[in-house]
Amino acid sequence: MRANPERASFATALPEIITITQKLGIEKIQKFTEFIGAVTGGSSAETGKLIGYLGQSNEGMATLRSLTTSYNEAAKGDYRASTASLAEAVGSGWNTLPEATRNRMATKVASSVAGSKIGPFVGVLAEAGAGDGMKAVAGLMRGDGKDFFDGLKGVTKSLSENPTLSKKFAPRLVKSMLDAIPEKSRNGMLAKMVGRKIPAIGTVLVGLTDLGAIASKPNDPKTWMGLGSTVAGALPGAGTAASVVIDIGILGVEVYDAVRSLGGDLKVTNPAAS
């Protein structure tokens, strides 16, 4: 009977896996490694190597802790929390995880919410390949505004500094965010965004709307960001690109509010099964 090289490889790594999983408080090692394999797309041997590799550094252990939380939440049937923890693992481990592994994990995050209103938005963030994007997703799923907006800020910074990346992803990101918010908010945002991209006349008309909004809601960050986008839209070239980035920031507030209003009604599937 021929030996299975993959099983032999996993067996070789087992003592180290046991040591690491004990540190993480994992009791059912086989089920945990199966979960890791499912969300990373790796074979049992690859999963064993990955756990061993991550267990060698503090950053890697932090990623494993997030994966442990994701595993425990999935076992309880809380797939929204599990997906959030998986996104957190990708975001925090972006510089530690092998590129192919982190990309597969980001795809799993996107797949688990593909049937929801935020599915396209999360999909674009996953495809763009950014740790900040996954941090934003984790914050959005958990209702953690700080993490969501910090992550989104990182995404918009990358877009503003990289014209090629911005050209590829900014329009799709804006569209996916518009699709995720209520129709009333979406129609208002579309009308104002079109005006911002038309210099002179558009700036005067939309600028008056922004100033009126600020007067009525002086403590609302969206209104002040809107005026900044209007001014940026009046500038050719780079100014219009900056306006799109500011629009993403405003839309982020709308998307966050929309997801919070859904509460437990957000459709999320098991990330290990998606």
C-alpha positions as CSV (number, residue, x, y, z in Angstrom):
1,M,0.0,0.0,0.0
2,R,1.5,3.3,-1.1
3,A,2.0,6.0,1.6
4,N,0.1,9.2,1.1
5,P,2.7,12.0,1.0
6,E,0.3,14.7,2.0
7,R,-0.8,12.8,5.0
8,A,2.8,12.1,5.9
9,S,3.6,15.8,5.6
10,F,0.8,16.7,7.9
11,A,1.8,14.1,10.4
12,T,5.3,15.5,10.5
13,A,3.9,19.0,11.3
14,L,1.4,17.7,13.8
15,P,3.5,18.1,17.0
16,E,4.0,21.8,16.2
17,I,0.3,22.2,15.2
18,I,-0.7,20.7,18.6
19,T,1.6,23.1,20.5
20,I,0.2,26.1,18.6
21,T,-3.5,25.0,18.9
22,Q,-3.0,24.4,22.6
23,K,-1.8,28.0,23.0
24,L,-5.0,29.1,21.1
25,G,-7.2,26.9,23.4
26,I,-8.3,24.7,20.5
27,E,-9.7,21.3,21.6
28,K,-10.9,19.8,18.3
29,I,-7.7,20.1,16.3
30,Q,-8.9,18.2,13.2
31,K,-12.0,20.4,12.9
32,F,-10.0,23.5,13.3
33,T,-7.5,22.5,10.7
34,E,-10.3,21.6,8.3
35,F,-11.8,25.0,8.8
36,I,-8.5,26.7,8.1
37,G,-8.1,24.6,5.0
38,A,-11.6,25.5,3.8
39,V,-11.1,29.3,4.2
40,T,-7.5,29.3,2.8
41,G,-8.1,26.8,0.0
42,G,-5.2,24.7,1.1
43,S,-4.7,21.0,1.3
44,S,-4.1,19.4,4.8
45,A,-0.4,19.5,4.3
46,E,-0.5,23.1,3.2
47,T,-2.7,24.0,6.2
48,G,-0.3,22.3,8.5
49,K,2.6,24.3,7.1
50,L,0.6,27.5,7.3
51,I,-0.3,27.0,10.9
52,G,3.3,26.2,11.7
53,Y,4.5,29.3,9.8
54,L,2.1,31.7,11.4
55,G,2.9,30.3,14.8
56,Q,6.5,31.5,14.5
57,S,5.8,35.2,15.0
58,N,3.6,37.5,17.1
59,E,1.9,38.9,13.9
60,G,1.2,35.3,12.7
61,M,-0.2,34.4,16.1
62,A,-2.5,37.4,16.0
63,T,-3.8,36.2,12.6
64,L,-4.3,32.7,14.0
65,R,-6.3,34.2,17.0
66,S,-8.6,35.9,14.6
67,L,-9.0,32.6,12.6
68,T,-9.7,30.8,15.9
69,T,-12.4,33.3,16.7
70,S,-13.8,32.9,13.2
71,Y,-13.8,29.1,13.6
72,N,-15.6,29.3,17.0
73,E,-18.2,31.7,15.7
74,A,-18.9,29.5,12.6
75,A,-19.3,26.5,14.9
76,K,-22.0,28.5,16.8
77,G,-23.7,29.4,13.5
78,D,-22.9,33.1,13.8
79,Y,-21.7,33.4,10.2
80,R,-21.8,37.2,10.2
81,A,-19.4,37.4,13.2
82,S,-17.3,34.5,11.6
83,T,-16.9,36.4,8.4
84,A,-16.0,39.6,10.2
85,S,-13.2,37.7,12.1
86,L,-12.0,36.1,8.9
87,A,-11.8,39.6,7.3
88,E,-9.9,40.8,10.4
89,A,-7.5,37.9,10.0
90,V,-6.8,38.9,6.4
91,G,-6.5,42.6,7.2
92,S,-4.2,42.2,10.2
93,G,-2.2,39.5,8.5
94,W,-1.8,41.2,5.2
95,N,2.0,41.5,5.4
96,T,2.4,38.1,7.1
97,L,0.2,35.8,5.0
98,P,1.4,34.4,1.7
99,E,-0.1,36.4,-1.2
100,A,-2.0,33.5,-2.7
101,T,-3.4,32.5,0.7
102,R,-4.6,36.0,1.7
103,N,-6.2,36.5,-1.7
104,R,-8.1,33.2,-1.4
105,M,-9.2,34.2,2.1
106,A,-10.4,37.6,0.9
107,T,-12.4,35.8,-1.8
108,K,-14.0,33.7,0.9
109,V,-15.0,36.8,2.8
110,A,-16.6,38.2,-0.4
111,S,-18.4,34.9,-1.2
112,S,-20.0,34.7,2.2
113,V,-21.8,38.1,1.7
114,A,-22.3,37.7,-2.1
115,G,-26.1,37.4,-1.7
116,S,-26.4,40.5,0.4
117,K,-26.7,44.2,-0.5
118,I,-23.1,44.8,0.4
119,G,-21.9,41.8,-1.7
120,P,-20.6,43.8,-4.7
121,F,-18.9,46.4,-2.4
122,V,-17.1,43.7,-0.4
123,G,-16.2,41.9,-3.7
124,V,-14.5,45.0,-5.1
125,L,-12.5,45.5,-1.9
126,A,-11.5,41.9,-2.0
127,E,-10.4,42.1,-5.6
128,A,-8.5,45.3,-5.1
129,G,-6.3,43.3,-2.7
130,A,-5.9,45.6,0.3
131,G,-5.5,44.9,4.0
132,D,-7.2,48.2,4.7
133,G,-10.2,47.0,2.7
134,M,-10.6,43.9,4.8
135,K,-10.3,45.9,8.0
136,A,-13.1,48.1,6.7
137,V,-15.2,44.9,6.0
138,A,-14.6,43.6,9.5
139,G,-15.7,46.9,11.0
140,L,-18.7,47.1,8.8
141,M,-19.9,43.5,9.7
142,R,-19.3,44.1,13.4
143,G,-20.8,47.6,13.5
144,D,-17.4,49.0,14.6
145,G,-17.3,52.4,13.0
146,K,-13.7,53.2,13.9
147,D,-12.4,50.1,12.1
148,F,-14.7,50.6,9.1
149,F,-13.7,54.3,8.6
150,D,-10.0,53.7,9.3
151,G,-10.0,50.9,6.8
152,L,-11.9,52.9,4.2
153,K,-9.5,55.9,4.8
154,G,-6.6,53.6,4.0
155,V,-8.4,52.4,0.8
156,T,-9.1,55.9,-0.4
157,K,-5.5,57.0,0.4
158,S,-4.2,54.1,-1.8
159,L,-6.5,55.1,-4.6
160,S,-5.6,58.8,-4.4
161,E,-1.9,57.9,-4.6
162,N,-2.1,55.4,-7.4
163,P,-3.9,56.7,-10.6
164,T,-3.8,53.3,-12.3
165,L,-5.4,51.6,-9.3
166,S,-7.9,54.4,-8.9
167,K,-8.9,54.2,-12.6
168,K,-9.5,50.5,-12.3
169,F,-11.3,50.3,-8.9
170,A,-12.7,53.7,-7.9
171,P,-15.7,53.8,-10.3
172,R,-16.6,50.2,-9.5
173,L,-16.2,50.9,-5.8
174,V,-18.5,54.0,-6.0
175,K,-21.1,52.0,-8.0
176,S,-21.1,49.1,-5.5
177,M,-21.5,51.5,-2.6
178,L,-24.4,53.3,-4.3
179,D,-26.1,49.9,-4.9
180,A,-25.8,49.2,-1.2
181,I,-27.6,52.2,0.1
182,P,-31.4,53.0,0.2
183,E,-32.8,54.4,-3.1
184,K,-33.6,57.8,-1.7
185,S,-30.1,58.4,-0.5
186,R,-28.7,56.9,-3.8
187,N,-30.7,59.2,-6.0
188,G,-29.5,62.3,-4.1
189,M,-25.9,61.1,-4.1
190,L,-26.0,60.4,-7.9
191,A,-27.4,63.9,-8.7
192,K,-24.7,65.6,-6.6
193,M,-21.9,63.5,-7.9
194,V,-22.8,64.2,-11.5
195,G,-22.8,68.0,-10.7
196,R,-19.4,67.8,-9.0
197,K,-17.7,66.3,-12.1
198,I,-18.8,69.2,-14.3
199,P,-16.6,72.2,-13.5
200,A,-18.0,75.8,-13.1
201,I,-21.8,75.5,-13.5
202,G,-22.0,72.2,-11.7
203,T,-19.8,73.5,-8.8
204,V,-21.9,76.6,-8.3
205,L,-25.2,74.7,-8.3
206,V,-24.1,71.8,-6.1
207,G,-22.0,74.1,-3.9
208,L,-25.1,76.0,-2.9
209,T,-26.8,72.7,-2.0
210,D,-23.8,71.7,0.1
211,L,-23.8,75.0,2.0
212,G,-27.5,74.7,2.6
213,A,-27.0,71.2,4.0
214,I,-24.2,72.4,6.3
215,A,-26.4,75.2,7.6
216,S,-29.1,72.7,8.5
217,K,-26.8,69.9,9.8
218,P,-23.6,71.6,11.0
219,N,-22.5,68.5,13.0
220,D,-22.9,66.0,10.2
221,P,-19.5,65.1,8.7
222,K,-21.1,64.1,5.4
223,T,-22.1,67.7,4.6
224,W,-18.6,69.1,5.1
225,M,-17.1,66.3,3.1
226,G,-19.6,67.0,0.4
227,L,-18.4,70.6,0.1
228,G,-14.8,69.4,-0.1
229,S,-15.8,67.1,-3.0
230,T,-17.5,70.0,-4.8
231,V,-14.4,72.2,-4.6
232,A,-12.2,69.3,-5.7
233,G,-14.5,68.6,-8.6
234,A,-14.0,72.1,-9.9
235,L,-10.3,71.3,-10.5
236,P,-9.3,69.5,-13.7
237,G,-7.6,66.1,-13.7
238,A,-6.3,65.3,-10.3
239,G,-9.1,67.4,-8.7
240,T,-11.8,65.2,-10.2
241,A,-10.0,62.1,-9.0
242,A,-9.8,63.6,-5.5
243,S,-13.5,64.4,-5.7
244,V,-14.2,60.7,-6.4
245,V,-12.2,59.7,-3.4
246,I,-14.1,62.1,-1.2
247,D,-17.4,60.7,-2.6
248,I,-16.2,57.3,-1.5
249,G,-15.8,58.7,2.0
250,I,-19.4,60.1,2.0
251,L,-20.8,56.9,0.6
252,G,-19.0,55.0,3.4
253,V,-21.2,56.8,6.0
254,E,-24.3,55.9,4.0
255,V,-23.2,52.2,3.6
256,Y,-22.4,51.9,7.3
257,D,-25.8,53.4,8.3
258,A,-27.6,51.1,5.8
259,V,-25.9,47.9,7.2
260,R,-26.6,49.0,10.8
261,S,-30.3,49.5,10.0
262,L,-30.4,45.9,8.6
263,G,-29.2,44.5,11.9
264,G,-29.5,40.7,11.9
265,D,-31.2,40.7,8.5
266,L,-27.9,41.0,6.6
267,K,-27.6,37.8,4.5
268,V,-24.3,36.0,5.3
269,T,-23.4,32.4,4.7
270,N,-20.7,30.2,6.3
271,P,-17.3,31.4,5.0
272,A,-15.9,27.9,5.2
273,A,-18.7,26.6,3.0
274,S,-19.0,29.5,0.5
